Amino acid sequence: MNYFIYFISSLVVFGCSETPNTAPVYEEDPTTVTFIVDMSNQVQSGSFNSNSQELYLAGSFDNWQGMSLELIEDYRYTITLTTLQAGDEIQFKFRIDDSNWEAPNPDVCDCVDDGYGSQNRFYTVLQGENLLEYWFSDDGE
């Protein structure tokens, strides 16, 4: 009977001890795509009012529905996407409110024909952090 009690108590003592996990933890670097758009030319020309109008990013990644950008400073707007993967080929445009689409300039940025007489911006997502800076309709200096 003593052996049985010793055996059971040994199982409890040694069986309940935690085994350390020494396996390395691998965390993949997240892929993010941050868009920054300068709207200063549109504000100065009167074609965009930052107090009454909104700026959107629409593209193949959201079925062209549009996501609102946030004002960060001096008529510069931003949004960061975390749902894209390295290697994704995306098409996109910026839009003022619901219907004023930009007209990207293929001489200034990577574009593809949008099938409606204009261009879509085009980008292949890289692993890690992607920072994309644009002027609306490529009207920059």
Salt bridges, closest charged atoms under 4 A:
GLU73 OE2 - ARG76 NE 3.83
GLU102 OE2 - ARG121 NE 2.76
ASP114 OD2 - LYS93 NZ 2.79
GLU133 OE1 - ARG76 NH2 3.48
ASP138 OD1 - ARG121 NH2 3.09
